[in-house]
Amino acid sequence: MEPIRSGADTASNYATGSTRATLSPFVFPIAVFLIVQAVSLGVWRLFVDPAMAVWRYYPQPFGMYLFWGILVLVFIGFNFGMAGFSALKQPLRGFAATGLTLLLGFVIPGAFVYGYGLLDPAFTGGAGQGATGLIVLIGFYGFGILATGMAGWPWSDSGLNQAMGGLAQLASGACLTTLGYFLLVYPNLSSTAAPHTVLLSLPVTIGWFYSVIVAWLTTFLIFDNWPWSMLKRRSHVAFSAFAGNFLMGTAIYFGFLALIRSYLVPGEAIEKIGAALPIWAAQLGVWIVFWLIFWANVAGNFPQKFGPFWNRTIRFILCWGLGIVSFEFYTRWFAERILHEAPIVSGFSGDPLTWVDLLNFVMLVYIVYFDFFGLSKIRNANIYN
């Protein structure tokens, strides 16, 4: 099973059962949206909320463990295709996969901070937790693109079974992630790195690389892996998808910064944010990513009936438009009033990466691990098509 799909009506692929509430294609995504919001807000109230948290672990180590939970979900759902869990019935399958994800999501970053950190000061203490969390920035693309836009190539053509193919993807993703991390991130964090080794400042790295992730998920999820899919050979599709997202992501990065400076962030907030402003390309991008994942996996990738050009154009306008509107709603009201995040300036608040990545994690757990447990969509009654 693929955890993030392109194509039609993903949600309707899940079997209907007597324990599920059968909903119309219009009500189904609304119900999933509300479930994701409610569970995420509950987690926020327990561990994050600056005013109301029962156990407050924000910004660290909550951010580190959250980001690694997402990456472990990529391992289990993307690279291994739920191997080892698919034989279990729901909800046992969901609880088992979630339990392993949480376990590894604590153990792996803990090994970096409390193990490797003894050898490298960049990975110790609170700064080390941030450094460990940033591995996920590179890893989400390094591992995720292999199983999606690259369709598992070359391992998918080698005759390996799912588990062995997953291990091969894991090894390849580890190489890509290590290379990207030590080229782009580590020189900004290590006290021993020479100034000339810093290719991009950390704020630029975060904003630019997240824009590459936006390009990847836009092309794969709502553009059906276009334009890379126009190529005939699988190897050419794989190479063009991997490299092409960097070119497209660069254009997106500069477009995001123009939007942020001109319309989305108040001038006084821009002045206060200062040199860290490039990070806000990622803060905007994460909202668009939420809607891309939601649209392809929950909302049936509507529309499907107008031909490829218009289908993709409408999806693009809807997902990116909802992302921009959500960014504004969050920063202008929701972050301060509901999540109790401190204002940057009056009327502008929040750190979208933490909240929206929590939404993304909860949504993917519900989709991938629990198969929308408790809900199903009426078959053969899709009002979108």
C-alpha positions as CSV (number, residue, x, y, z in Angstrom):
1,M,0.0,0.0,0.0
2,E,1.3,3.5,-0.9
3,P,0.9,6.0,1.9
4,I,0.7,9.0,-0.4
5,R,-0.9,8.4,-3.8
6,S,-1.5,10.2,-7.0
7,G,-4.6,9.3,-8.9
8,A,-8.3,9.1,-8.4
9,D,-10.4,8.7,-5.3
10,T,-7.8,7.1,-2.9
11,A,-10.2,7.1,0.0
12,S,-12.8,5.0,-1.8
13,N,-10.3,2.2,-2.2
14,Y,-10.7,1.1,1.4
15,A,-13.2,-1.6,2.1
16,T,-16.5,-0.9,3.7
17,G,-17.4,-2.8,6.9
18,S,-20.2,-3.0,9.4
19,T,-18.1,-1.2,11.9
20,R,-17.6,1.8,9.7
21,A,-19.9,4.8,9.3
22,T,-20.7,5.1,5.6
23,L,-20.5,8.7,4.4
24,S,-21.2,10.5,1.2
25,P,-18.2,11.6,-0.9
26,F,-18.8,15.2,0.3
27,V,-19.1,14.4,4.0
28,F,-16.3,11.9,4.1
29,P,-13.3,14.4,3.7
30,I,-15.0,16.8,6.2
31,A,-15.2,14.0,8.8
32,V,-11.6,13.1,8.2
33,F,-10.5,16.7,8.4
34,L,-12.3,17.2,11.8
35,I,-10.8,13.9,13.2
36,V,-7.3,15.0,12.3
37,Q,-7.9,18.5,13.7
38,A,-9.3,17.1,17.0
39,V,-6.6,14.5,17.6
40,S,-3.9,17.1,16.8
41,L,-5.3,19.6,19.1
42,G,-5.5,17.0,21.8
43,V,-1.8,16.2,21.4
44,W,-1.1,20.0,21.4
45,R,-2.9,20.5,24.6
46,L,-1.0,17.6,26.3
47,F,2.5,18.3,25.2
48,V,2.9,21.7,23.4
49,D,0.4,24.5,24.3
50,P,2.4,27.3,26.0
51,A,-0.6,28.2,28.2
52,M,-2.4,24.9,28.8
53,A,0.0,22.0,28.2
54,V,-0.1,19.2,30.8
55,W,3.5,18.3,30.0
56,R,5.3,21.0,28.0
57,Y,8.0,19.9,25.6
58,Y,7.9,22.7,23.1
59,P,9.8,23.6,21.0
60,Q,12.2,20.8,21.9
61,P,12.3,17.9,22.2
62,F,8.7,17.7,20.8
63,G,9.8,19.0,17.4
64,M,12.6,16.5,17.1
65,Y,10.4,13.5,18.0
66,L,7.5,14.7,15.8
67,F,9.8,15.1,12.8
68,W,11.4,11.7,13.3
69,G,7.9,10.2,13.7
70,I,7.1,11.5,10.2
71,L,10.3,10.0,8.8
72,V,9.8,6.6,10.4
73,L,6.3,6.6,8.9
74,V,8.0,7.2,5.5
75,F,10.2,4.2,6.1
76,I,7.2,1.9,7.1
77,G,4.6,3.2,4.7
78,F,6.6,4.5,1.7
79,N,9.7,2.3,1.5
80,F,8.4,-0.9,3.0
81,G,4.8,-0.6,1.8
82,M,3.5,-1.7,5.2
83,A,5.3,-5.0,4.9
84,G,4.8,-7.1,8.0
85,F,1.6,-5.2,9.0
86,S,-0.8,-5.9,6.1
87,A,-1.8,-9.3,7.4
88,L,-3.2,-7.8,10.6
89,K,-6.8,-6.7,10.9
90,Q,-7.8,-3.2,11.9
91,P,-7.5,-1.6,14.3
92,L,-4.7,-3.9,15.5
93,R,-2.7,-3.1,12.3
94,G,-3.0,0.6,13.0
95,F,-2.0,0.3,16.7
96,A,0.9,-2.0,15.9
97,A,2.4,0.3,13.2
98,T,1.8,3.4,15.3
99,G,3.5,1.8,18.3
100,L,6.6,0.9,16.2
101,T,6.6,4.3,14.7
102,L,6.6,6.0,18.1
103,L,9.2,3.6,19.4
104,L,11.6,4.2,16.6
105,G,10.7,7.9,16.5
106,F,12.1,8.2,20.0
107,V,15.0,5.7,19.8
108,I,16.6,6.9,16.6
109,P,16.9,10.6,17.4
110,G,17.7,9.6,21.0
111,A,20.7,7.7,19.7
112,F,21.9,10.8,17.9
113,V,21.5,13.2,20.8
114,Y,22.6,10.9,23.7
115,G,24.9,8.6,21.7
116,Y,26.6,10.3,18.7
117,G,26.3,13.6,20.6
118,L,29.0,12.4,23.0
119,L,31.4,12.5,20.0
120,D,30.1,15.6,18.2
121,P,29.0,18.7,20.2
122,A,26.7,19.8,17.3
123,F,24.3,17.0,18.4
124,T,24.3,17.7,22.2
125,G,21.7,19.5,24.3
126,G,18.9,21.6,22.9
127,A,20.9,22.7,19.9
128,G,21.6,19.0,19.2
129,Q,17.9,18.2,19.3
130,G,17.4,20.9,16.6
131,A,20.3,19.5,14.6
132,T,18.8,16.0,14.8
133,G,15.4,17.2,13.8
134,L,16.8,18.8,10.7
135,I,17.9,15.4,9.4
136,V,14.3,14.9,8.6
137,L,14.1,18.0,6.4
138,I,16.5,16.3,4.0
139,G,15.4,12.7,4.7
140,F,11.7,13.4,3.9
141,Y,12.7,14.0,0.3
142,G,15.7,11.6,0.2
143,F,13.6,8.6,1.3
144,G,10.2,9.8,0.0
145,I,11.1,10.6,-3.6
146,L,12.4,7.0,-4.1
147,A,9.1,5.4,-3.4
148,T,6.9,8.0,-5.2
149,G,8.1,10.1,-8.1
150,M,10.9,7.5,-8.8
151,A,8.6,4.6,-8.3
152,G,11.2,2.6,-6.4
153,W,13.6,2.6,-9.4
154,P,16.0,0.9,-9.9
155,W,15.0,-1.6,-7.1
156,S,11.5,-2.0,-8.5
157,D,12.9,-3.4,-11.7
158,S,15.3,-5.8,-10.0
159,G,12.8,-8.5,-8.9
160,L,13.3,-7.9,-5.2
161,N,10.4,-8.7,-2.9
162,Q,8.8,-5.9,-1.0
163,A,10.9,-6.3,2.2
164,M,14.2,-6.5,0.3
165,G,13.2,-3.7,-2.0
166,G,12.4,-1.6,1.0
167,L,15.8,-2.3,2.5
168,A,17.4,-1.2,-0.8
169,Q,15.4,2.0,-0.8
170,L,16.3,2.6,2.8
171,A,20.0,2.3,2.0
172,S,19.7,4.6,-1.0
173,G,17.7,7.1,1.0
174,A,20.3,7.0,3.8
175,C,23.0,7.9,1.3
176,L,21.0,10.7,-0.3
177,T,20.0,12.1,3.2
178,T,23.6,11.9,4.5
179,L,25.0,13.7,1.5
180,G,22.4,16.4,1.6
181,Y,22.7,16.9,5.3
182,F,26.5,17.2,5.4
183,L,26.5,19.5,2.3
184,L,23.6,21.8,3.3
185,V,22.9,21.6,7.0
186,Y,25.8,20.4,9.1
187,P,28.3,23.2,8.1
188,N,25.9,25.7,9.6
189,L,25.8,23.8,12.9
190,S,29.3,22.6,13.6
191,S,31.8,24.8,15.4
192,T,34.6,23.1,13.5
193,A,33.3,23.7,10.0
194,A,35.3,26.2,7.9
195,P,33.3,29.3,6.7
196,H,33.9,28.3,3.0
197,T,32.1,25.0,3.6
198,V,28.7,26.8,4.2
199,L,27.0,26.6,0.9
200,L,23.7,28.2,2.0
201,S,22.8,29.8,5.3
202,L,20.5,27.6,7.5
203,P,17.4,29.8,7.0
204,V,17.9,29.7,3.2
205,T,18.5,25.9,3.3
206,I,15.3,25.3,5.3
207,G,13.2,27.5,3.1
208,W,14.7,26.4,-0.2
209,F,14.7,22.7,0.5
210,Y,11.1,22.7,1.8
211,S,10.2,24.4,-1.5
212,V,11.7,21.4,-3.3
213,I,9.4,19.2,-1.2
214,V,6.4,21.3,-2.3
215,A,7.5,20.8,-5.9
216,W,7.8,17.0,-5.4
217,L,4.4,16.6,-3.8
218,T,2.7,19.0,-6.2
219,T,4.0,17.1,-9.3
220,F,3.4,13.6,-7.8
221,L,0.1,14.0,-6.0
222,I,-2.0,16.4,-8.0
223,F,-0.1,16.5,-11.4
224,D,0.1,12.6,-11.6
225,N,3.9,12.9,-11.7
226,W,3.7,15.2,-14.7
227,P,5.8,16.5,-16.4
228,W,8.3,13.7,-15.6
229,S,5.8,11.1,-16.6
230,M,6.0,12.3,-20.3
231,L,9.3,10.4,-20.6
232,K,9.1,6.9,-21.8
233,R,11.8,5.0,-19.9
234,R,11.4,4.4,-16.2
235,S,15.0,5.4,-15.5
236,H,14.5,8.7,-17.3
237,V,11.3,9.4,-15.3
238,A,13.2,8.6,-12.1
239,F,16.2,10.8,-12.8
240,S,14.0,13.7,-14.1
241,A,11.7,13.5,-11.1
242,F,14.6,13.6,-8.7
243,A,16.5,16.5,-10.3
244,G,13.5,18.4,-11.8
245,N,12.0,19.0,-8.4
246,F,15.1,20.9,-7.4
247,L,14.7,23.2,-10.4
248,M,11.0,23.7,-9.8
249,G,11.5,24.1,-6.1
250,T,14.0,26.9,-6.6
251,A,11.4,28.8,-8.6
252,I,8.8,28.1,-5.9
253,Y,11.2,29.3,-3.2
254,F,11.6,32.7,-4.9
255,G,7.9,32.9,-5.6
256,F,7.1,32.2,-1.9
257,L,9.5,34.9,-0.7
258,A,7.9,37.4,-3.1
259,L,4.4,36.5,-1.8
260,I,5.6,36.7,1.8
261,R,7.3,40.1,1.4
262,S,4.5,41.6,-0.7
263,Y,1.3,40.3,0.8
264,L,1.3,37.5,3.5
265,V,3.5,38.8,6.3
266,P,3.2,42.4,7.7
267,G,6.1,44.7,7.2
268,E,6.8,45.0,10.9
269,A,7.0,41.2,11.3
270,I,9.4,41.0,8.3
271,E,11.7,43.5,10.1
272,K,11.5,41.5,13.4
273,I,12.1,38.2,11.7
274,G,15.1,39.7,9.9
275,A,17.7,37.3,8.5
276,A,15.5,34.3,9.3
277,L,12.9,35.4,6.8
278,P,13.8,32.6,4.2
279,I,12.5,30.0,6.7
280,W,9.1,31.4,6.1
281,A,9.1,29.9,2.6
282,A,8.9,26.6,4.5
283,Q,6.2,28.0,6.9
284,L,4.0,28.7,3.9
285,G,5.0,25.6,2.1
286,V,4.0,23.3,4.9
287,W,0.4,24.5,4.7
288,I,0.4,23.7,0.9
289,V,1.8,20.3,1.6
290,F,-1.0,19.6,4.1
291,W,-3.6,20.3,1.4
292,L,-1.8,18.4,-1.3
293,I,-1.7,15.2,0.9
294,F,-5.3,15.8,2.0
295,W,-6.6,16.4,-1.5
296,A,-4.9,13.3,-3.1
297,N,-5.6,10.9,-0.3
298,V,-8.9,12.0,1.3
299,A,-10.8,14.3,-1.1
300,G,-10.4,11.9,-4.1
301,N,-8.1,14.2,-6.0
302,F,-11.1,16.1,-7.4
303,P,-11.7,16.8,-10.3
304,Q,-11.2,13.8,-12.5
305,K,-13.5,14.5,-15.5
306,F,-12.1,17.5,-17.4
307,G,-9.0,16.1,-19.0
308,P,-5.5,16.1,-17.6
309,F,-4.7,19.9,-18.2
310,W,-7.9,21.2,-16.5
311,N,-7.9,18.6,-13.8
312,R,-4.4,19.5,-12.7
313,T,-4.9,23.2,-13.1
314,I,-8.0,23.1,-10.9
315,R,-6.3,20.9,-8.3
316,F,-3.4,23.3,-8.2
317,I,-5.5,26.4,-7.7
318,L,-7.6,24.7,-5.0
319,C,-4.6,23.1,-3.0
320,W,-2.3,26.1,-3.2
321,G,-5.2,28.5,-2.6
322,L,-6.3,26.7,0.5
323,G,-2.7,26.6,1.6
324,I,-2.3,30.3,1.4
325,V,-5.7,31.0,3.0
326,S,-4.8,28.6,5.8
327,F,-1.4,30.3,6.4
328,E,-3.2,33.6,6.8
329,F,-5.9,32.2,9.0
330,Y,-3.4,30.5,11.2
331,T,-0.9,33.4,11.6
332,R,-3.6,36.1,12.0
333,W,-5.9,34.3,14.4
334,F,-5.6,30.6,15.1
335,A,-2.0,30.4,16.3
336,E,-2.5,33.0,19.1
337,R,-6.2,32.5,20.0
338,I,-6.5,28.7,19.9
339,L,-2.9,27.4,20.1
340,H,-1.7,30.2,22.4
341,E,1.5,30.8,20.5
342,A,3.3,34.0,21.2
343,P,2.8,36.9,18.7
344,I,5.7,37.9,16.6
345,V,4.1,41.3,16.3
346,S,0.5,42.3,17.2
347,G,-1.9,40.3,15.0
348,F,0.7,38.0,13.6
349,S,1.7,34.8,15.4
350,G,2.9,31.3,15.3
351,D,5.3,28.7,14.0
352,P,3.4,26.8,11.3
353,L,6.0,24.1,10.8
354,T,5.3,22.5,14.2
355,W,1.5,22.7,14.1
356,V,1.1,21.7,10.5
357,D,3.6,18.9,10.7
358,L,1.6,17.6,13.6
359,L,-1.5,17.7,11.4
360,N,0.4,15.9,8.6
361,F,1.6,13.2,11.0
362,V,-1.8,12.5,12.5
363,M,-3.4,12.6,9.0
364,L,-0.9,10.1,7.6
365,V,-1.2,7.8,10.6
366,Y,-5.0,7.7,10.1
367,I,-4.7,7.2,6.4
368,V,-1.8,4.8,6.1
369,Y,-1.9,2.9,9.4
370,F,-5.6,2.9,10.2
371,D,-7.1,2.9,6.7
372,F,-9.6,5.5,7.8
373,F,-10.8,3.1,10.5
374,G,-14.4,3.8,11.5
375,L,-15.3,5.6,8.2
376,S,-16.0,4.6,4.7
377,K,-17.2,6.4,1.5
378,I,-20.3,5.4,-0.4
379,R,-19.1,3.5,-3.5
380,N,-20.2,4.4,-7.0
381,A,-21.7,7.6,-5.8
382,N,-18.8,10.0,-6.2
383,I,-20.3,13.5,-6.7
384,Y,-17.0,14.8,-7.9
385,N,-16.9,12.7,-11.0
